[in-house]
Every structure is written in structure tokens, then in C-alpha cells.
Amino acid sequence: MATRATYKLNSKIVVFPGMGAWRFLHVNKKVSDEIKKKYATKAVGFGSIRVHVRVGKTKWDTSIFPDKKSGTYLLPTKASVRRAEGIVDDEPVSFSITIA
């Protein structure tokens, strides 16, 4: 079994097209490939993988989801987190994820 790893990443908030105006951060391709390789056995519904997240001072537990279009994982980013950390669409965000 793979040990838990923490990944420090940067991405821009992207708005998911369609209803709901969901916001996501992309896990870059290199890290996404590594996560797929190491943690495929941990994947559950829709290929999601549970993670602990930190953005600034805000921490929460959620899942990352595979995005077939980009070949990366997507991290959903709640409005409460964006407000707490002053995050706006299309601006870079530094964050870390730890595989749960």
C-alpha cells in the first residue's frame, strides 16, 4: 500500500460550464498521473479519491475527481473557502492536498 503523500500545487480557479457555477482547481498532469498510479485502489465513486486540503489557513476534507477532458484531477472549491481566502475566478491559488 502506498504511503500518504502531500502535494503542494498551484492552479487557477476555473468555473465549470453549466448550471451550479461550481469552481475547481486542477491538480497538474504530473501529480495527477502519480496519484492515479499510486492510489488507484483507493478510488471510489466516479473514480474520486479522498483528500485533506489546505488553502491558506483553511483546511477541509473532500475528494478529487478525474477530468477526462484534461486528464487531470479536479478539486471542488466551496464558496465558503473562496470567501475565507479571498479567492476569485481566474487567479492563481496555492494549495496542498494529502491523500486520505
C-alpha positions, 0 to 999 in steps of 0.5 A: 500500500502506498504511503500518504503523500502531500502535494503542494500545487498551484492552479487557477480557479476555473468555473465549470460550464453549466448550471451550479457555477461550481469552481475547481482547481486542477491538480497538474498532469504530473501529480495527477498521473502519480496519484492515479498510479499510486492510489488507484485502489483507493478510488471510489465513486466516479473514480474520486479519491479522498483528500485533506486540503489546505488553502491558506489557513483553511483546511477541509476534507473532500475528494478529487475527481478525474477530468477526462477532458484534461486528464487531470484531477479536479478539486471542488472549491466551496464558496465558503473557502473562496470567501475565507481566502479571498479567492476569485475566478481566474487567479492563481491559488496555492494549495496542498492536498494529502491523500486520505 
